[in-house]
Amino acid sequence: MRVFVAGGSGVLGRRLVSQLVARGHQVTATTTTEAKLGLLAELGAQGLVMDGLDAMSVGEVVATARPDAIVHQMSAMSMTRAGKPDIKHLNRWLTQTNRLRTEGTDHLLAAAEATGVSHLVAQSHASWNGIRQGGWVKTEEDPLDPEEDTVARAGAAAIRHVEEVIVKAGGAALRYGGLYGHGAIDDQVELIRKRQVPLVGGCTGYSSWVHVDDAASATVLTVEQKARGVFDIVDDEPAPAVEWLPYLAECVGAKRPKRVPTWLARLLAGQVVVTMMTEGRGFSNAKAKRELGWQLRYPSWRQGFTEELA
């Protein structure tokens, strides 16, 4: 199969390209800079430079690749493109990523229609952002939280856009949990080592994690099976903040995180951090395992943190 990976040089994109090539697929992968073309060639892909926010650039590159399937992995959350993670001003920090999730998705859909590509797979997100009502673990049937009361609302709207238009087009939206693995959370680990990520209030909120290799393998299955709909791509163990944060700190050799009251965390870090730590919802991977036959190499974040980050 000829597979087009938009955003093939990122942390997840690189794993995806490598796994697709290993399974015999012909891969074309894009990057925003010529400096990354050598990396894509080493992974076995044909690398092309593309501006995901330029409709003409996207259309020309997709037409050149003539793919059977398109995978949207474009984002702009690296230190190089977005700067230091700024959760307090999340909408501003995610400005480019939100545009790639809206405008970039629309450009890929238009290019797919113009070239006769019938199946698209796109990156969505399901870490702590389930609707803040009812139980602590959500499924694909539950809506994501609109985050109307936080600075994450533009990001939530962008994710809704991705899911709505991709599913309407007969494709699949993959809600990846919090990605970790070599190179995936270096910025967060640095903040944890500096004790700048505190335990907030009662830390009753949940998050879901997934190793980047497992996220890539789920994506490969989705492409090969031409799966449709929304899938939560997370590990088997939704994680309370009171458990995962101290465990991660221990694995990376940091001191135990400080505990701060919610009012102080809201003042210093903003409402998003408070929501994540105290009201966040985790997600179930039952549908992905059942319908895709997905088997995880790291079924628990505890195992993954220990083996990959310690």
C-alpha positions, 0 to 999 in steps of 0.5 A, spaced: 500 500 500 502 507 498 501 510 505 502 518 505 504 520 512 503 528 513 508 530 519 513 524 518 519 527 522 515 528 529 516 523 535 510 519 533 511 520 525 518 517 525 515 510 529 509 510 524 514 511 518 519 505 520 513 500 522 509 501 515 516 500 512 517 494 516 510 491 514 512 492 506 508 499 505 511 504 500 511 510 504 511 518 502 512 522 509 513 530 509 516 534 513 517 542 514 524 543 512 529 540 508 534 538 514 529 532 515 529 529 509 535 525 510 532 522 516 526 520 512 530 517 507 534 513 513 527 510 515 526 508 508 521 513 506 520 518 500 521 525 504 518 531 501 517 538 504 510 540 505 507 546 508 501 543 511 497 550 512 498 552 504 493 548 500 497 549 494 503 545 497 498 540 500 495 539 494 501 538 490 505 534 494 499 529 495 498 529 487 506 527 487 505 521 492 499 518 489 497 514 495 492 509 497 491 512 504 493 518 508 495 519 515 495 526 518 500 526 524 502 534 523 502 538 529 507 544 532 508 542 539 516 541 539 520 546 543 523 548 536 516 550 533 512 552 539 517 554 545 517 552 552 510 548 554 506 553 556 499 550 559 497 557 563 496 560 556 495 553 552 491 557 546 497 561 545 502 555 545 497 551 541 496 556 535 499 553 530 497 546 532 490 548 532 491 551 525 494 544 523 488 540 526 483 545 522 486 548 516 491 542 515 485 537 516 481 541 511 487 541 506 488 534 506 481 532 505 481 536 499 487 533 496 484 526 498 478 528 494 482 531 488 486 525 487 481 519 489 484 517 496 478 514 500 481 513 506 484 518 511 487 517 518 488 523 523 491 524 530 486 526 535 487 526 543 484 523 549 489 523 555 485 527 561 480 531 556 474 526 557 467 530 559 467 532 566 461 528 568 459 521 571 465 516 571 472 517 571 474 512 565 470 514 558 469 511 551 468 513 544 461 514 546 462 519 551 464 526 548 470 530 549 470 536 554 469 542 551 473 546 556 469 552 555 471 554 562 479 554 560 484 556 555 484 549 552 477 551 549 480 553 542 484 546 542 478 542 544 474 545 538 480 544 533 480 536 536 472 536 535 473 539 528 478 533 526 474 528 528 467 530 525 470 531 518 475 525 518 469 521 520 464 524 515 469 522 510 469 515 512 476 515 515 478 514 522 480 519 528 485 516 533 485 519 540 492 518 542 493 518 550 499 522 553 505 520 549 511 517 552 517 514 550 524 516 548 524 523 546 516 524 547 516 527 553 523 530 554 520 537 556 515 535 561 521 531 564 525 537 565 520 540 568 518 535 573 526 534 575 525 542 576 519 540 581 515 545 577 509 540 576 506 539 582 501 535 585 494 539 586 489 539 591 487 531 592 489 529 585 483 525 584 483 526 576 485 521 571 490 521 565 491 516 560 498 514 557 500 510 551 507 509 549 509 512 542 511 505 539 504 502 541 501 508 538 504 507 532 502 500 531 495 502 532 495 507 527 498 501 522 493 497 524 488 502 522 491 504 515 491 496 513 484 495 515 481 501 513 478 502 519 472 508 520 470 511 526 473 514 533 478 510 537 481 511 543 489 509 543 491 508 550 494 503 555 490 498 559 491 503 566 487 509 566 492 513 571 490 517 577 495 523 578 496 522 585 500 515 582 503 517 575 506 523 577 510 521 583 512 514 579 514 518 573 518 523 578 522 517 581 523 514 574 527 520 572 531 521 578 527 527 581 525 529 588 517 527 589 513 533 586 510 538 591 503 538 593 500 545 592 492 547 594 488 548 588 487 556 589 495 557 588 495 552 582 490 556 579 494 562 580 501 560 578 499 555 572 492 556 570 485 552 570 487 547 565 492 544 570 487 544 576 482 541 571 487 535 569 489 534 576 483 534 580 477 533 574 481 529 568 478 523 566 481 517 563 479 513 557 478 505 555 482 502 549 477 496 549 474 498 542 481 499 539 483 492 542 477 489 540 476 491 533 483 492 531 486 486 534 491 491 537 496 488 542 500 493 546 507 492 548 507 496 554 500 495 557 501 499 563 504 506 564 508 503 570 512 498 566 513 503 560 515 509 565 520 503 568 523 500 562 523 507 558 525 513 562 528 510 568 
